[in-house]
Structures are given as structure tokens and as C-alpha cells.
Amino acid sequence: MGEDQDLGRFMGTERGWGFRVRRNFGARVLLVLLLLGLPALAGGRERPPGQLQIRGKTTAVAPTFVTIQDSNGHIVTVVCKEDFTLKVGLGSTVIAWYTPKEGFNNLDWLEYPLENFFVPAESIRSHINKIIVLPNYGVPDSKGLVDRIAGYLEGNLGWYVAPAMLAEEIRKRSGQSSSTLDAIDPATGQFDMKAYLDSQRRLIEHLASETRVNAVLEVTVEQVMAQFRDQMAAWDGVTEPIASKASRLAGHLMPFTLNGKVPAATVEMKLWDSHGKLLWSNRRGFAVLSVLSGLGDNFRQRPLTEVYQNEVGVNAWLAGALGTLTSSPDAAEAIPVN
């Protein structure tokens, strides 16, 4: 009772996502059980034997370890298999799950903010006045979004923003691809992070030198899969309905609800200084790329050109994604990383 029933997975060029149909009765029973506080059904993260947790601020971030101090002054250094130096800034609030073994605290799981300042926001604003945008268009029609980002920075920070097409031309002349596939070692098939970062740093320095700017804003618009429940999708710090208000209202009257995944656009931004040092980064979902059409389970593609027509929504997204660059940063939502 209350079990999910997989009634279909649609695969194709226009509907390449999956969904599950859940009977309302089962969902209501599950809700009652959750309200009664039954831990086995809560779906929470179970902690393996011997695993510990610490929540606090980072005091050191290195390629192989992260040091965290909690509110009581307790300090823990965890050993990492992943380099977090370009993902987590000093002073960021994080949650770490780790397992002590053979004298080391081995990191199992880390939650860190979507947005990170690697230098204070005030320093960024006082030392930068000219930038160039380096775009990576991973979603059709995403150039319009990159242009809006440039316009926001010009209007709210007074920065001069060199055209993104100039950065594309310089990158093309330098012979560097925007694809991360070039950093895969053909002998091992493994991604060479050091090779990728070295190549990226050389490109950033070259762009800054050629255009005489203080910084380079790398903007990558990529397609991801967003989880949705009860017609609401959630991914990378945002939530958005996948149906109109009328369809959502009618959906509550149907004998089933849809749960699954839909394609969505996410924007990752990295602000580098002229020497290739990372100053600020943010990752934020932008818009779902498929929405429900009608009262059934039919989806249609939603191009970004349609999203741009909602000026209020786009302006609100720009303020949320870039607003901390114009004022003191607030705490950002955390994302889990294995």
C-alpha cells in the first residue's frame, strides 16, 4: 500500500525523461505515517556505523583536506578524495559526514553552498571595473541569458562588459575548445583535472591580457535533469512548476499525480581575476525545459526564448543569482556532494 507504480518511461527526442504515477490514496497514507513520526518511512539519510557529522565554517580548504570549525570551537580536518579548492570558499558554512579510520577522518559526504566568495565581495567591487564574459552555450538560445547577465552587471555595478563574442573569437584563435572532453587522458580514459585547470588558467590570462580587463566571468549554461513531485521541480537551489496554474489546480482533482524528472537549464558562473585566480562562483537553476501540456501526462519542449518573455521572472532570477555581488553576501543553500 502506497508503493510507486511505474506505468511508463517515455524515451524519444522530444520526451526523453521518465515519470512515475502515484495513487493519491497511497500518498495520503504515507503522509499520515510521516506525521506519526515513523522513522523507517521518513526517507532520511541513515548514518552508517562509525560515521560522524560536523556542521560549521571552513577554516582551511586544500586539494586533499578541508578543516571545519563548529559553533562550539570544535575543529575537525577531513581527508578528501575530491579537490574542493574551486568549490568551497573560506568561511563557508558546510556540513561534513566523515568516518575516522587509521588516524584520519575520511570524508564521506559534504554539503556546501551553491554560491562561494573566495575573496570578500567588497574587494571584488573595489578592484574590478572592466570584465569580459566567456560563454559556454550548452542549451539552445542560451545566448540571450548570457546577454542579460552582462546587462545586469553593467547596470548594477557599473562595470564595462566586453562582448562575449570577442571572448569566443579569442578562444577560437588560441585553439582551445570549450569542451571538457579535451582534458580526458586517452591512455586511461580518466578526466585530468590538473590539465584542465592549467589550460583554463592560461585561457583566462590570455583573455584578460588581450582585452585589458580586470576579470573574466565564465558563464556556462548546461542542461541537467530536475526532479519533480506534484508538478513542482526542484534543482540547484530553485523550484519551478512544470504546469500552468490551471493545470496544477486540475491535477489535484485527478486520481494520480506525476513524479519524475524533466530536463532543465542550470547556469554556472565563475569570476576569475586577470591572473586566473577564482574570486567568486555560483551555480543556480534557471528554467525547466519541458512542461506539461493539457491535463494528461503529455510534455512539450519549452525553449528559453519562451522563458525570456517573462521579464519579471528573469529579472528576479538575475537579482537572486548576482545580487550578492552588489551587496554583502548572504548564506546560500547547500548542495550535497559524494
N, C-alpha and C positions, 0 to 999 in steps of 0.2 A: 504494500500500500504506500502510495507516494513515490514510487520508483519512476525514474525517467523512462520514457518510451521513445527510442529512436525510430521515427517514422520516415526518415528520408534524409539523404545528404545530396544536395544538388551540386553537380560538378559541370562546369562549362565555362565558356569565355565570358559570359555575362553574369553567371550566377555561380561563381567558384567559391562558395562558402557553405558552411554547414549550419544546421539549426536543429533544435530538439523541441518537441511538443510536450508540454507538461499539463496533465489534467489539473484543473483548478481545485478539485476536491483533495487530491494528494498534496498539493501545495499548501492548502489551508491546514491539513492535518500536521504537516511538517512545521508550519508556523506555530501551531498550538504547542507542539512538543518543544520547540525552541524557547517559547515563552515560559514553559515549565522548567527550563534550565537543564535539559538533559544533555550532558556534555558530549556523549557519543555522537549526537546528531548536529552538534554546533558547527562542524566543519572547520574548527580552529586548527591552528598549527600545533601538532603534538611535538613535544621536545624529547628527542631520543635520550636514553640513559647516559648520564655524564655530561650532557650538554649544558652550558651556562649562557647567560644573556647579560649584556650591559647596554644601557642607554645613556648617552652623554655627548660631549663635544670632542671633536678630533683635535689633538694637540700636536700630532705628527702624522704625515702621510708620506710613505716611501714606496718604492716599487714592490717591496716584499713584505711590508708590515704597515699597520695602522695603530696608532695609540689613541685611546679614548679615556676621557675623564668624566665620571658621572657627577651628579649634583652633590654627592657626599664627599667628593675628593678622591674617591677610589679610582685608581689608574690601572688600565689593562692594555697590554700590547698584544695584538693578534697577528699571526703569521698568515699571509695571503698567497694564494696561487695566482691571483689576478692583480695587475698593476692598477691602483686606483688614483694615481697622481693626477690624471687628467679628468677624473670623475668626481672627486671629493675634495673640497677646499678645507683649509684650516679653519677651525671654529664651527664647522658644520655639525648639526645635530644628527646623530646616526644611532642605529640600533644594530648590535652585532650579536649573533649566535655563534658560540665557539666551543670547542672541545679540548680540554687540557690533555696532552699526551706527550710523554717523554720530555717533560720540561718546557714544552711550547704550548701556546694557546692557538690551536689551529682554527682558522675562520671557516665556518660552515655556510654562513648566510649574512648578508649585510644589507641594511636598508639605509639609503642616503637620499638627500634632497634632489629633486629634478633640476633645481637651479643652484649654481655654486659660484661664489665670488672667490677668486684666487688672489685678488688684491682688493682693498676696500673700494666701494663704489665711488666714494669721494675722490680717490686717487685717479680712477678711470676718467671721471668727468673733468678733472683739472688738468690732465696731461694729454687728452685727446681732443682734436678739433677737426681732423680730416681722416676719413676711413674709405676703404673700398670693400665692396661686397663680393665675396667669392661664392657663386651659387652652384648647387648640385641639384638638378631638377630630376627627381625620381618619380614624380607624379605629373601626368599631363596637365597643362595650363597652370603650373605652379609658378611661372614667371610673374604672374600678377600678384601673387602673395609676396614674393621677394621684393617687388617694386613697392608694395605697401609698407614693408618693414623699413626699407630705405627712407621712404617718405616720413614715417613716424619718427625716426631718429633725427632727420633734418628738422622737422617741425618742433620736436620737444627738447632736443639737446643742442640744436643749432650747429650740428656737425655738417661739414661738407661731405657728401657721399658720392664718390666717383662711380660712374656707371658700371653695372655688373658685367655688361658685355665687354668692357675693357679688360676686366679680370679674366674672362673666358678667353679672350684673344691672347693675352699674355701666357695663360696656362697652355694654350694650344701651341704657341711658338716655342715654349720651353720643352714641349714633348711629353709633359706629364698628364696622365689620364686622371679623371675624377673617380675612376672605379678602384675599389679596394682589392680587386682581383689581381692587380699588378703586384701586390705585396705577398702573394701566396708563393711559397717556395716550391718550384716544380719537382724538386727531388723528394721532398717529404709530404707535400700537399698541405702543409701547415701554414697558417697565417703568421707572417713575420711582423710583429708589432713594431719592433725597433726600426726595421727597414721602412715601414710605412710612415712612422713618425718623423724619421730623418728626412724622407722625401717631402713630406708635408711641410716641415720646418723650412727647408730650402725654398719651396714654392712661396711660402708666406714672406720670407725675407726678400725674395726676388720681386714679388708684387709690390711690397712696400717701397723698395728702392726705385723701381721703375715709375711708380705713380707718386712718390714723395708724400706718402700718407703716414699717419701715426700708428694706424692699426688696420687689421684685416678682419672683417666679420664673415666667417664661413657659415653659410646657410644651406642646410641640407633638408629638402622636402622628400620624405620617403613614405612608402606605403607599408602599413602594418595591418595586423588583424586585431580588431577590437571585440572584446567580449560584450554581449548584451544580454540583459534579463528584463523581462516585462517591457520590452520596447525601449529600453534605455541602455545606451552603450557607454562604457567607461574604459578609458585607456590614457596613459601618460598624463595624468593629472587633470583630465577634463571628463565631463559627462555630456551626452547629447542624445536626444530622442532620435529613433530611426523611423519615426512615423509622424504624420501631422497630428494636431490636437484632436481633430475629429476622428481619425483612425485610432488614436490611443484610447479615446473615450469608448468607441465601439468595441475595441479589443477587450475591454473589461467585461463586456457582455457575452463574449464568446466562450464556448466550453473548454477552450485550451489557450495557452499562452506560448509564445515562441521564445526560446533561449538558444543562443549560439554565438557565432562570430560573423562579423562583417568587415570588409576592407575599409580602412580609414587612413587619413593623411596625418602624419606627425612631422613637426619641424624641430630640427636640432640645430642650435646656434652656438658658435664658438667665436669669441672675440680674442684675437691674438695681437700682441704688440708687434712692432716692426722687426723685432729680433726673434720672433717665433715663440714667445712666452705666452702661455694661456692666461688670460685675465678674467674671463667670465664665460660661463656656459649655461645653457638652458635647453631642456627638452620638453616639448609641450604638444599635446594632441591638437589638431586644427579642425578637422571635419570628417564625418563619415562619408564614404564614397559610394555607398549603396543604401537605399531606403526602401521601406515597404510601400507598395503601390496598391491601393484599394484595401479591402477588408480581409483578403486571404493571406497567403504566405508568399506572394509574388514580390520580388525585389526588382528595382531598376537602378541602373547606374546613375550616380549623381556627380556631374562634372564640377570642378572647382569654379568654373565660370558662373554656375548657378549659386554657389556659396557667396561669391563676391557681391551678388545683388543685395545681400543683407548687410547694408552699411553699418547699422548699429551693432550687429553681431561681430563683424570683422573688426570694428574699432574697439569693442570690448576685449576681443582676443589680443589685439596689439597691446592694449594697456596692461593686460594680465601677463603677457609674455615678456614685455620690455619695460614695464613701468618701474621696476626696481633700479634700472639704470639711471632713471631721472630723479630718484629719491632713495632714501635709506632702504636697504633690502629687508624684506620680511621673511619669516620662516616659510620654506617651501615644502610641498608634500614629498613624502619619501617613497622610493621605489625599491622593491626587493631585488637582490642580485645573488645568484648562487655563487 
